[in-house]
């Protein structure tokens, strides 16, 4: 049976974060608040846990799961050929609502879906998410909704959709915003905006003037 913790209560927060980290280590799923919407998370390095995450959402491998991290320093072990422009975007917008699609380290033993050698990665601007990611490490995290349903802005909506497929729910109250992160591809010579979300092209071009926009 799923356990739920109110992270606005100091005691519940401490217990909930500990229980969530333990659950992820066991290969189980957790729900956590982020700065955009609630996410469903798993151990990024457990193919079975990531497969369970996709199953819980009713989502196929053709839509790979992004990875959330608790510190930009974690990038060094996860990505390769990371350009100067990519680092400038990290410096300007992390933590925050910017997802970067980068080339993954070829040696990584993970299976996030059909990624074709890339990984979508982000550092969220939410204290509960950061604490969990700092405690556990990189997590595969997708919006905590059934595919085709709205992404949840509160823990109630997430739990109503996902139920006991999730072991631990971390309830941080309503999320600060429902606008999704912007997605920028940094695998090529120039950054390419794949999806405009919280950050538009004009805002991003203040940092990387050569940014292109995908058709």
N, C-alpha and C positions, 0 to 999 in steps of 0.2 A: 504494500500500500504506500502511495506517495506521501512524503512528508513535506510540510510547508513551513517556512520561517519568515517572520517579519523582520527585514533588515533595518527597519527604522527603530527597532528596539535593540539596545546595545547587547543584551544577553542573547537574544534570539539571533542577532547578526553573527556573533562569535560562533555560536553553535551551528548555525546554518552554513556558514562558510566552511567550517571544519567538516561537516557532514557532506556538503556538496563536493569538496575536494576528494573525500574518501570514496564517494560514489563514483566519481569520474575515474579514479584509480582502479576501481573494480570493473570498469567497462560499462558503467551505467550512464543514463542520460540525466541531465539537470536543466532546469530553466532559470535564466538569470536576466536581470534588467540591463539594458544598455542605454546609450544616449539617443538611440533612435527608437527601436521597439524591443519587446522582449525576445530573447533568443533561446533556442534549445541547443545545448552544448554536449560535446563528448570529447574523449581523448583523441586528439588529432592523429596519434600514432597507433591507434587500434583500429584496423580495418573492420573488425566485427562491430565495434561501437559506432563507427561512422555509418556502416550499413544499417544498424538499428535506428540511427538518427534519420536516415533517408526513408526507412520504412515507416517510422512514426509519423512523418510528414506526408507520406504517400508520394514521395518524390523519386524520380529516376536518377541514374548515374550521369545522365546527360546534363544535369544541372549540379555541378560539383559544389561541395560545401566550402565556404570561406573559412579562414583561420583567424582567430583573434589572439592577440598577444598583449602582454602587460608592460612591455618596454621596447623601445626602438632597438636596443642592443640585441634583442632576440633575433632580429633580422639577419645578423651575420651568420647564424647557423642554419637559416632556412632558405635564403635566396642567393642567387649568383648573378653576375653581370648587372649589378644594381647601379644605375647611372647616377651621375652628379645631379641631374634634374630630379631623379627619384628621391635622393636624399634631401634635396631642397624642399620637395613637397612634404616629406616626413617632418622636417624641421618646422615648417610653417603651419601644418594642419593636424599633426598628431600631438596628443590624443584628440580624436575628433571624427567627424563623419566623412572620412575619405578612405576608400578601399583602393589598394594598389594591386594590380595584376602583374606579377613578376615571375621571372624564371626561377623554379625551385632548384635547390641543390640536388644534383643527380643521385647522390648517395642516400637521400632520405627514404626510409622504409615506411611509407604511408600510402593510403589509398583513399583519396577524397572524392573519387568519381572520375569522370573522363576529363582530366585537366590538361592533357597533352603537354605535360612538362611544366605547367605553370601553377601558381597558387595565388588566390585572391586573399589579401592579408590586410588587417586593420588593427589599430589600437583604439579602443573605445574610450570616450570621455565620460566614464561613470565609475564612481568609487567602488561599488560592490563588484562590478565586473573586473576592475583592475586588481582588487584584492584577491579574487578567486584566481585570476590568471597569474598573478605573482606567486600565489601559493602552489598552484598546480603546474603551470606552464602552458604552452600553446594548446588551444582548444579549437576543434572544429565547431563552428557555431553558425546556425542559420536561424531565420525568423521562426518564432515558436508558434507556427500555425500549420493547419492542414493545407496542403497545396490547393490553391484556388480560393482560399478563404482570406479575409483581411488579416494582416499582421497585427498581433495583439499589442495594445497600448497599456494593458495592466495584467496582473498575474491571474486574475479570475478568468479572463478570456483565454489565456494560454492553457490553464488547467482544464477548462471546459472542453477544449479541442483535443488535448493530448492525454489527459487522464493519467492512468497508472502506467503508461509507457515511459513516464518520467519518474525517477526515484525521489528527487529533491527539487522543490520549487523555492526560489529565493524571491520573496515579495518585497520590492522596493517602492511600491506605490506606482502611480501613473508615470510613464516615461516622459522625459522632458519634451520630446517631439516625435512626430510620426513620419517626418520626411526621411526617406532612406539616405544612406551614404551615397556620395558620388563615387563613381568607379573610373579609375584612370589606368590604362594599360601602359606600363613602363618597360615592356619587353623589347621595344624597338629603339630606333635612333632618336625619335621625338615622342613625348608623351601623347597619348590619344584618349580623349574623354569618351568613355563608352556609355556612361549613364550620368546625366546631370541630376543631382539630388540636392543635398543641403548646400553644396558648393556649385556655382555655375561656372561657365567657361571664363567669364570676365574676371571672377575672383581668382581662379586658378592661374590665369595668365599674368597676374601681378607677380607671381613667383616663377612661372615657367612660360615666358612669352611665346615660345614656339609651339605651345600646345595645339594639337589638332582635335577636331571633333569628328567622331565616327559618323558615317552616313546612316 
